[in-house]
Amino acid sequence: MNRRKKYSYMLCGLGVCLLLTGALAWTFMRKAAAASAGVVIKIDNFTFAPAEVTVAPGTTVLWVNRDDIPHTVVSEDKTTFKSKALDTDDKFSYTFTKPGTYTYFCSVHPKMTAKVVVR
Amino acid sequence: MERHPKDELLYDHNHDGIDRRGFLKCMAWAGTGALCLMNGGMLQSASLSDPSTAKLPRTGGQLSFAQISDSHMGFNKPANPDVAATLRAAVEKINTLPDPPEFLLHTGDISHLSKPEEFDAAEQILKSCVTKDVFFVPGEHDVIGDDGKQFLERFAKDAIGEGWRSFDKKGVHFIGLVNVMNLKAGGLGSLGSDQLEWLEADLKGLKASTPIVVFAHIPLWSVYPQWGWGTEDSAQALCYLKRFGSVTVLNGHIHQTMQKVEGNVTFHTAASTAFPQPQPGQAEGPGPMKVPAEQLRGLLGISDVKFVRGEHALAIVDTKLG
């Protein structure tokens, strides 16, 4: 095989390798991102939406208050997780590591309840 | 709001019967100022745009106080971008009442986010009131994040437990109750067993003829449970109050005036000085209700309350800010 052909084959090979690596890396990153970024729950009109979410252990749930009144995000037992007062556009996040059903509510407006199922 | 015509007809302290038409006229609150006076068993009503036109009895032994509520200092959204201005307007209204009240009752949600600067601002504005004596009970917005520690220190140093207390003024027994602490998921307002025990003991030595005024943030009657407008264990409290001839319950929380009479108990909620909220079920949720700017002050207000010795019921006049 002459030198030119050798080099072009090498370049092709290198290109293919890079593409494969890139694709693999991208897939792994996406999987990792999916596990950690998780779910966004919107608070508006005195409601948590979605009212029930199911996530894998290790998922971080993010709450965003879009209501024009402050709310809190507090686990039913009042100890597992407890946000400070969230005014409009304030956020709170919690990473769920243990499987289980976590009912939570707004401690200022206790009629607002929702749950996160971790499994 | 559920109406119980039967309860209203049974309201008959003096056993003199009651003028039903006058009574039902009184029940049409809906943002108009209405004065209801019991005079020898006959209920007289007059609608007022100006409280100075009210012919209030000026006999001796009269007690006069005002209720303000839900100032939400710190709130700054479209429903009212300047709650400090409307609180100042409320204080102005009090300062220009024909009979200056002897003291004020603030039925909670003084602040919006329990921030120190919000409490500071509210206290500063109240300092310009001619009436210096103010008794506070907390709203759920006053106890966020610190279990009411700030509220207790600032406004209820001499209170018991989580801020309840009682005091007497000219023979009328006042009871401030706290129903915004230890709220449970999915629940309503809550008084708790400690407070109920205290209430029972507090009322024990009193004669049934002692007029009672109870003030608390969340309504002690079921206005609209779906929106959290009620108190889980108020029935127990009302049971202790049953034997008294005249009981007035003053609440806030719902940001609109509403009244209900049940036997010898008159329940009344005050308007907010900050922003109005929708009538039960008239919106998706009980949040701040946006109205055209020129209508705002007509939906905010104070309540001027008078007790006249010899009369059973207190006269409550709701006055709008504009």
Interface residues (C-beta under 8 A of the other chain):
Chain A: N45 F46 T47 D67 D68 I69 P70 T72 V74 E76 K84 A85 D87 T88 T103 Y104 F105 S107 V108 H109 P110 K111 T113
Chain B: K77 P78 A79 H112 L113 S114 E140 H141 I144 G145 L183 K184 A185 G186 G187 L188 P225 Q226 W227 G228 E284 G285 P286 G287 P288
